């Protein structure tokens, strides 16, 4: 198991730049120090008053903006949202490590304001969230949207055209050595150690992560867990998925107003 220990008491050196206000909500760009690598950049979405709970979101396909609307709904319900993107750097292991550690440093930030936190991840962000879930007991629950057992499986087996082109372009020895270096961070090594409730959200028409791969990964997870499938592709744009996430987080974070925040948008 790779060493992912770090000093959670290290200064964050947080900077916040207010971007917009909504009724009862402040939306800001933020930066803070990571445990390693570059500073973390994302969005901090704050409610009026003391937050009842907090959520760290990590999106891969749509970067830090991917979960921003949901973070705003969270703040409307009294929660504190932190939206992050996957860390893309040339070194693949460094990308993984910096992404994992940014979620944990995000937890350090939220825990300065509230005692109850969760994490939500999409795709590669779900993989990083799984790693965190296996080693960090500070979170109340986790949501994993279109997760996978590991990037090594994704790179080797997926039929996604972008990855297929990458496989074809890389020299075989470089491809294999890169996978060997990434393998210890695959989510399959961590998902069985998760103790908190996990909600898995899978897509039936995902060209990157097959239904068989999703079912296999779910089987690896320990209880308590639940799953739901959606008629969507890798970007899960089924409104039912948003509602299911809201209900799950509301239950485990004691935020009863969260589903209502989504419902108001659907009725507008």
N, C-alpha and C positions, 0 to 999 in steps of 0.2 A: 504494500500500500504506500503511495507517495506521501511524503511529509508535507502537509498543508497547514502546519501550525503557524501562528502569527501572533503578534502582540495586539490584542483587542483594545488595550488602553492607550495605544499610540495616538497622538493627535491627528484628527481628521483634517484640520486646516480647511474647514468648510468655507466656501464662498457661494453666495446666493444672489442671483440677479432676477428681480421680479419682472415677469413678462405680462401677466394679465390677471384680472380678477373676475370671478363669477360670483353669484350670490352665495355668500358664506364660504368661498373657496379662493385661495391664492395659488397661482401657478408660476413657478420660477424655474429657471435654469440653475443647475448647481454643479459644483465641482468639489471633490474631496480626495485626499490621498488614499491610494490603494496600498495593500500590504506589500506589493511588489509591482514594478512597471510604472506605466503612465498614470496620471491622475484619472479618476473616474469622472465622467461627464454624464449628466442625465437631467431629469426633471423631478423637482420636489413639489408635491401638490398637498397643500396644507388646509385643514379646516379652521374655522373660528374656534378659539378656545383650546382646551387640552384634548389631544387625540385619544380616542378610546382604544385604538389599535393601529397597527401599521402593516403595510405590505410592500415587499421588494418585488418589483416586476422586472423580468429580463426577456426581451424579444430579440430574435435573431433576424428574421426576414424583414421586419419593418423598423429595426433599431429601437432607440429609446422612445420613439413616438408610438410604437405599436400598441402599447397598453395605456397610453395617455388618457383616452376617453374614459376608460374604466377607473383609472386613478382619480379622475375628477369626480366620478360617481361615488367612489369610496370616500372622498373628502366631504361630499355632500351628506354622507351618512355618518360623519364624525370620525373617519379614519384618516391616516396619513399615508400618502402614496409616494413611492420612490421608483421612477421608471429608468431602467438602464438598458443599454444595448450590449451585445456580445463584443468582446475586445478582439479586433482583427489586427494582428501583427504578423510579420513574415514567419516568425518561429511558431510552429503549430502548438508546441507544448506551452510556450509562453502565452499564447492566446487563451488556451484552456485555463492555465493557472491564474492569469489575471482576471478572467471572467468569473471563475469560482470565488476568488478572493474579493472581487468587487461586490458580490452578493453579501458576503460576510461583513465587509466594511459597511455596506449599506445597512445591515442589521445593527452594527455598532451605532450608526447614526440614528436610526429609528428608536433604538432602545434608550436613547437619551431623552425621548419624549413620551414613551409609552412602554408598558411592560408586556404587551401582547403583540406578537408579530407573526406574519406568514410570508410565504414566497410563492410566486407564480412565474412559470417559465414556458416559453414557446420554442419548440424545435431544439436547436443547439442550446438555447437558454434553458429549456427543460432538462437537457442533459446536465448542464452546469448546476441547475437547481437540485437534481438528483444527487450529485456528488456532495453538495452542501447538506442535503437532507440526511445523508448517511453518516456525517461526521459532526454535525452541529445540532445540539439539542435545544437551542434557544427558541426555535420556531414552533408555533402551535399547530400548523398544518401546511400542506403544499398542494399546488395545482400544477399538473404537468400536461401541457397541450402538445399534441403530436410528438411525444418523446421517442427516443430510440435507445437501444441497448448500448450504443457507443459510436463515436465517430469512426473508429476503425471499421466497424461493420458497414456503416454508411458509405465510406469511401470505397470499400472493396466490393460491395454487393449491389448498391442501389442502381436503378436504371435511370435516375434523374440525369437529363442530358448534360447539365453543367459538370456533374461529377464524372460522367463517362468521358467527357472531353479532357478533364484533368487527368484521369487515369491513363488515357492514351498519350498525353503529352509528356508525362513524367517518366524519366528513365526508371526501369524496373527496380534497380537496386536502391535508388532514392525513395521511390514509393514505399518499398518494403521497410526500409529503415525508419521512415517517418511514421508508419503505422506501428512499428515496434515501440517507438518513443511515446506515442499517444496511448497505447493500449492500457497502461496502468490507470488511466483516468476515465476509462469507459464506465458508463453508468451501471453496467451489469455488476461491477465489483462493489457497488455502494447501495443499490436499491434494496437488497435484502436486509440491510442494517437499519433501515428507516423505522423509527418507532412511532412517529406521529401519523395522523390520518393523511392519506394521499388520494387526490381525485385525478384520475387519468382521463384525458379527453383525446379520442382517436378519430381520424378521418377515413371514411371508406374509400375515397377516391384520391388518396395521397400518392403521387407518382414517385415520391422519394422514400417514404416509409410504408412498406406493404402491410396489409392486414395481418398476415402471418407473423411478421416481425413485431407488430404491436402486441398481438396476443401473447407471443413468447415473452416479451418484456414484462407484460402485466403479470404473467405467471411467476416471474422471478421475485416480484415484490412481496414483502411481508404484510400481514394485516396490522392495522385496519386500512382497507383500501376500497375504492369503488371506481367504476369505469362507466363511460358513456361514449357511444359512437355517433358520428354526424355525417350527413350527406354533403360533404365538402371536400375540397382539396387541402393541400398543406397549410394554406392560410385559412383557418377555420372562421368563415364569415357567416355561419349560421347563428342567428340571433338566439336560438335555444342554448347554444354554448355559452354565450354571455350570461344568460339568465341562470344557467346551471352553476357557473362560477360564482355568481353573486349569491345564490342560495347557500352554496357550500361555505364560502367565506363568512357570510352572515352568521351561520350556525356556529362555526368554530371560533370566530373572533368576537362573538356577542355584538354584532352590528345589525340589529333587526331592520334598520332603515335602508340597507344596501339594495335589496331587491326593488324596493319602492323607487329608489333613485333611477334605476334602469327603466322601470315601468313608466315613470313620468316622461322619459324621452320617447318611448314607443307611442305614447298617447298625444304627444305634442303635434 
